[in-house]
């Protein structure tokens, strides 16, 4: 009986702990959301009056518009390049054995542990040396390096979920390697490819630390434009931008989970 009581108390304690952790995570977003609707031209909480004018300013501010366009261009290029390169590396790491394989994997995944300001500063020095500093190509390259590990991880896990006998069967029937890749492997990898691209796009769009070093006035992304804004103004405009960020990201992940089943793709739940 004591064991049953202890089990129930442990279960209740676990639920309370999970609730506290979720509250700790959600509370800042809730505060920012309410502050974004503040009518006063200063960031404060709780609002005395509510207004949506800061959302209008966030959508019409010129630097934000330019930064948004630059972010969309950089994100599209960086996530697509990372998807192509990351898929190739994932297949090589999963299917082939070669010298220095562990070292290559460590280098490819190193952006997960290397501070992003180190990556940005290093690429800035390199780009300055070759006369290409603060151009779009350098910004895209920086984002590719930052998001590449997430693409590799997503595709690698999807490769683990593929039944290789399907590829062997196609090859035994006379299909060339390219045909097997195009008609068997890539279609089976589609959920992993889409989720890898999606995560790369989200991370690239929100990347700030490395971008701060490699962008200029003409190439600044939206997070960098937001950083410049907060140094000059203290109104709730950035809170409104943050709310838009949260809503768009949540919508993108919800759509991806609905159509792709991200839990199964990322191997956090067992396939049926």
Secondary structure, DSSP 8 states (H G I E B T S, - for coil): -HHHHHHHHHHHHHHHHHHHHHHHHHHHHHHHHHHHTBSSSS--SS-SSB--HHHHHHHH-HHHHHHHHHHHHHHHHHHHHHHHHHHHHHHHHHH---TTHHHHHHHHHGGGTS-HHHHHHHHHHHHHHTT-TT-HHHHHHHHHHHHHHHHHHHHHHHHHTS-HHHHHHHHHTT--HHHHIIIIIHHHHHHHHHHHHHHHHHHHHH--HHHHHH--TTT--HHHHHHHHHTT--STHHHHHHHHHHHHHHHHHHHHHHHH-HHHHTTSS---
